[in-house]
Amino acid sequence: MAYNRQLQQLQDTYATAYRMAIAIVDHTGRMTTEPSGSDGLLARVLSSTDGFDLRAELKRHTSYLQGIQAVTIYDYNTIYGLKFLVAPLRVREGYSCFVWAGAWMDEQSRKAAADAFDIRKRGDSETLRHLRELPDIGELHRMDLMTKLGQMAEIAAVLLRNDTENRGAPAPALRRLREVVDWSATPGFADREADAAGLLLRILELDVAGFARKVENERFQVAFAAGDDRSEALLGAAFHTGEGCLGHVALIRRRMVWSSSSEDPRFSFFSQRGLDLRTVVGYPLTAGGEMIGILFGGTFSFREPPAESVELIELMMSLWGSGRQAAALQEKHQQHRLLLRTLNEIAYSIGFMHDANQVLSVLVDAAHSLVGGSFACILLLPEPDRRTEARLVSREMGPEQIHQYAREAAERYRPRKDAPQTNARQPIGRLAEWGESIVELPLVHGRQIVGVLALGIAEERLKEAERLLVMALAMIGEMRLFELRNADGLARRSHLELLGQAVAKWNPAAYREAAKTAKLAADFAHKLGFEPASIERIGQAGLVSAYESSYLWETVPWNADVIRVLQESEEILKRLVPVQADERAPPDYSREAQVLALARWQSRREQSPHALPAYSSPAPALIEETLVEAFEGYMRENLPLASRISLDDLSPDPAQPETSSILFTPREKEVLDLMIQGYTNQDIAEHLFISAHTVKNHLTKIYMKLGVGDRAGAMLKMLRPDSS
């Protein structure tokens, strides 16, 4: 039948717009339409249920529905306790239909269904999994769906009624519905405000129609007007939320229909522009919960539009809002895809760059061209305890701006290097010294702020995609810059390690002292909370402490930071002996150099305990008193003092075998000798170029041969062979 096709279109439209499964049956239980929403969760639940017949189930429940007069919630004896909405269609005497829509489950029904499946030993069935996915909807959403289903029922009843009254020709309501359906199926319909206003004009048979677009905050402006020639006076006119009849629609976000005289103050928006309307209608357009605009129209006479036509426009607005939201999501996804593609190309290109300045230039150019603004720059702050200058790469900045910004940003961010704020990864709006609004994004490495990306643009002008782009550029830049820095550091460190290995070959004793000094200094610096870079410099300086700093300046000058620490520690050591009272006080030394000097002094004192004084001297400002106290406490608490003691005057116990009679392998003798000197397992492994696991195996064999259970017992046994 002809009406079935139109009714099916209406049902499909509502099912799509409100994401429901919908079917219509007549009073005998016969299905009038094919179910819509057949790809949803409800369809999967029913299709996975053995022996379920949807038509028979609907027919079975039809007898219970004859008395309902309005949209209701129905769950009486339904399969799995599912809840549905049911709306009656009163077509004519003796003939009625019902709209079924749903479904959802509350927690009680869900638990009962799960228990039933468990009893049948089918707790892992496909049906149960689908049931668990069915949503439960809140009261407000349920009431909204009931309202929408009631609107559909009114339109469907008109379609059925008109069809029974005039079988020969399409009814006007059918033609209007076809217009709405065809419009919503047109690609890009959501952006065609003029087409929507034209539909409103024709379907409601109005004299004037238009669309007011939300332009800012709570302000709306008429973007399109049609109908009577006088409607052109509305173009560009503006109103605010709550102002007049159209402002009231924006305020309550519901359709409104008014009939009044032109003197009604609510109609002043029209009367002031020469339109003496007697009837006004207004529909809000929303997408994703956001107000987009107001579709409005009116007549110059007292003539209210037909109720079914008013409901049809309500459906049209729902489709329009869904289309706008889908278009916005699609545009957002396209922007994100473009953003990801752009960032991937930037990351790929700088991955082949080995010059930090070139990397910075690419990032600055990308930020300036993609985000915009009057300028773009990246400032890299100097490293802690390094006598280097800040580096700034910019685009469209004058020399004076570069100087001002570099000094101001360095002053602002350097105190925060050790404790960045939690919002350090977010763009921050500021006012530059020259009065321009700028956006900054700190560059972070570990827990340190090491630089800043800045753009000459106000924060409120940054769109979401641009904000994400700036953050992504900063992260890409951070990773590549520190890859380069680490690669450079590894190359430099390899030269120092080669020098250390050379000492191990031609002067093993000096290398042992240097390695022990390096470890002691690095461990103490870590205890004090030094930054990792500082700890590494101290350890490297200790490792090459067997060399004169003058030789290192000639050999590896690119390791200036390490050589400087070593050189200052040498100066401190030279002054830790009695000096003339009138000698000039030395300059302040870095804390890195002071820590290394303490470790080197300690190593020398262990070798010659009676030849060197403690860590003090008449020369002032050599080592901070607090550092000396901390170091002495560290030595007492963490490291035992290994000393060489002459035991020539002791006689062995006749009852105990002398340790000299115990046979050790050459490697065990080396391990034992280093253990007695106070070396840790790791120290021994590094010194002998073996693994720590191998050292542990050697020690286990040594303990067995000595008849002891641990390191302390072994040392006591070797120092006092008569101990048991």
Beta strands, then each sheet from edge to edge (+ up, - down):
strand 1: 21-26
strand 2: 72-74
strand 3: 83-92
strand 4: 95-104
strand 5: 208-216
strand 6: 219-227
strand 7: 238-240
strand 8: 256-259
strand 9: 279-287
strand 10: 290-299
strand 11: 376-380
strand 12: 391-395
strand 13: 428-431
strand 14: 437-445
strand 15: 448-455
sheet 1: 1+ 4- 3+ 2-
sheet 2: 7+ 6- 5+ 10- 9+ 8-
sheet 3: 12+ 11- 15+ 14- 13+
end
